[in-house]
Amino acid sequence: MESRQSEEPRAARFARYIEARRFDPPRPLLIKAVALADQKEHALDGGAGALNATKYLLSAGFAQVTALDAAPRAREVASELADDRVTFVLSRFEAFDFPANHYDLVNAEFSLPFIAPSEFVPTFARLLHSVKPGGMFTGQLFGPNDSWNVENSGMSFHTRAETEAFFRDFEIVHFEEEDHPGTTKLGEPKHWHIFHIITQRAAS
Ligand SMILES: C[S@@+](CC[C@H](N)C(=O)[O-])C[C@H]1O[C@@H](n2cnc3c(N)ncnc32)[C@H](O)[C@@H]1O
């Protein structure tokens, strides 16, 4: 049976996910986005989890990375990393005070769908506005065919048209849709409906 994420509290699932991801390499989408970044002063890793992307951003030359995650386990991973180029913020996206026009790159890998639906639009607008003019955004949104899209999931799902509309101030560099059965990192069967996105904010 496909996973509906209902069997286990979400915080416990995220802790298990973070353990499972600890030593995974960076994803190709992130590598592609980083290669397109003109400047590397400051990146945001939103929903940083096991900080895989944070570590890659540092190795790729970013001077500072802010890693944001609501999970206490992510904060523990950040303190084990003990790198003074990394600032960890324990916060939900919804409560984070995104600095405007600030980051050269905002990465949000498989984390945005966990923003509460009632707060998604203003939260995501503030996140996108934190990208500097000319800077990059990369991450994923989930589509309506995703098997986690059930009543009261607390998660956010968007059609392809809705997803594209969020990026009206951006040039779409990479847009890829996956819509097929698969498995989760925790080994459960799941139907994935994912939009993989790289965009560049228009220079002002
Ligand atoms: C599926 S994991 C992805 C983690 C990491 N980006 C990766 O790709 O391995 C989702 C992460 O988002 C975090 N998260 C979930 N909801 C969040 C929210 N509303 N605000 C901030 N972080 C959130 C979780 O704690 C978890 O670490």
The ligand as an SDF file (V2000), in Angstrom:
LIG
                    3D

 27 29  0  0  0  0  0  0  0  0999 V2000
   12.1470   15.5090    3.4210 C   0  0  0  0  0  0  0  0  0  0  0  0
   13.1940   16.3950    4.4920 S   0  0  0  0  0  0  0  0  0  0  0  0
   14.4200   17.0750    3.3520 C   0  0  0  0  0  0  0  0  0  0  0  0
   15.6890   17.4190    4.0580 C   0  0  0  0  0  0  0  0  0  0  0  0
   16.8380   17.8730    3.1420 C   0  0  0  0  0  0  0  0  0  0  0  0
   16.5270   19.1050    2.4400 N   0  0  0  0  0  0  0  0  0  0  0  0
   17.1630   16.7790    2.1580 C   0  0  0  0  0  0  0  0  0  0  0  0
   16.9050   16.9540    0.9690 O   0  0  0  0  0  0  0  0  0  0  0  0
   17.6650   15.7490    2.5940 O   0  0  0  0  0  0  0  0  0  0  0  0
   12.2490   17.8160    4.9080 C   0  0  0  0  0  0  0  0  0  0  0  0
   12.9600   18.6990    5.9050 C   0  0  0  0  0  0  0  0  0  0  0  0
   12.1890   19.8890    6.0580 O   0  0  0  0  0  0  0  0  0  0  0  0
   12.0500   20.1740    7.4340 C   0  0  0  0  0  0  0  0  0  0  0  0
   10.7620   20.8600    7.5740 N   0  0  0  0  0  0  0  0  0  0  0  0
    9.5350   20.3270    7.4500 C   0  0  0  0  0  0  0  0  0  0  0  0
    8.5950   21.2550    7.5900 N   0  0  0  0  0  0  0  0  0  0  0  0
    9.2520   22.4190    7.7890 C   0  0  0  0  0  0  0  0  0  0  0  0
    8.8200   23.7500    7.9770 C   0  0  0  0  0  0  0  0  0  0  0  0
    7.5130   24.0750    7.9780 N   0  0  0  0  0  0  0  0  0  0  0  0
    9.7510   24.7000    8.1570 N   0  0  0  0  0  0  0  0  0  0  0  0
   11.0750   24.3720    8.1580 C   0  0  0  0  0  0  0  0  0  0  0  0
   11.5470   23.1200    7.9730 N   0  0  0  0  0  0  0  0  0  0  0  0
   10.6450   22.1580    7.7760 C   0  0  0  0  0  0  0  0  0  0  0  0
   12.0820   18.8320    8.1310 C   0  0  0  0  0  0  0  0  0  0  0  0
   12.4570   18.9600    9.4860 O   0  0  0  0  0  0  0  0  0  0  0  0
   13.0620   18.0720    7.2870 C   0  0  0  0  0  0  0  0  0  0  0  0
   14.3840   18.1880    7.7570 O   0  0  0  0  0  0  0  0  0  0  0  0
  1  2  1  0
  2  3  1  0
  2 10  1  0
  3  4  1  0
  4  5  1  0
  5  6  1  0
  5  7  1  0
  7  8  2  0
  7  9  1  0
 10 11  1  0
 11 12  1  0
 11 26  1  0
 12 13  1  0
 13 14  1  0
 13 24  1  0
 14 15  1  0
 14 23  1  0
 15 16  2  0
 16 17  1  0
 17 18  1  0
 17 23  2  0
 18 19  1  0
 18 20  2  0
 20 21  1  0
 21 22  2  0
 22 23  1  0
 24 25  1  0
 24 26  1  0
 26 27  1  0
M  CHG  2   2   1   9  -1
M  END
$$$$
